[in-house]
Amino acid sequence: MNKKGIETYLLNVIIGLIIAVILVFILLNLIGQFISPAGKGEEDTIYFYHTKLAKDLIDMNLNEIKNLTFLTKKGFVLISFSKEFDQIDIKNNECSYSIKESVMKPVKCRDKNCLCICNSDPNLAGELRPDCNLQEARCIEMPLKIKTLKCENFILYDSNEKLYNLETKKERESFIINTITSKAL
């Protein structure tokens, strides 16, 4: 073989290897998409907003006021638990939501303040039934309890996907959250 033939052969081998690596990468991506459960992207979005909200609250300074956001998804409720209580009882609309039965604090939040994403859909009467003890429930431990001006717990639910603007304030013993506006997406 002459020198030019060897160079052409080596160039073809290198190009072939590059194309093979690209094809393997594309194939692995396609296989990953078929194996991942349906709807996972939507769940990841709500968990992202949950984690971001918790981090932004934790990073606040005393008496600081911030406008934060949270994206609601059908079937999920954002709910806070205080370390002082093992359950939440809201049986009227003074706190904006009516919950039929007591909501038990998740075991992972025992003796802690937590901000949780729980599964929930309202019944025919419009009452929420959050279930925070399912494996899918995600909770983040918080340094302070989270409440509203009227209620000792913060709850945010919407049957539609909406981006909520939340006015938050860090006080000595709690975070106060008030819903300012919401925008359907």
Buried (B, 14 or more C-beta within 10 A) or exposed (E): EEEEEEEEEEEEEEEEEEEEEEEEEEEEEEEEEEEEEEEEEBBEEBBEBBBBBBEBBBEBEEEEEBEBBBBBBEBBBBBBBBBEEEEBEBEEEEBEBBBBEEBBBBEBBEEBBBBBBBBBBBEEEEBBBBBBBEEEBBBBEBEBBBBBEEBBBBBBBBEEBBBBBBBBBBEEEBBBBEBEEBEEE
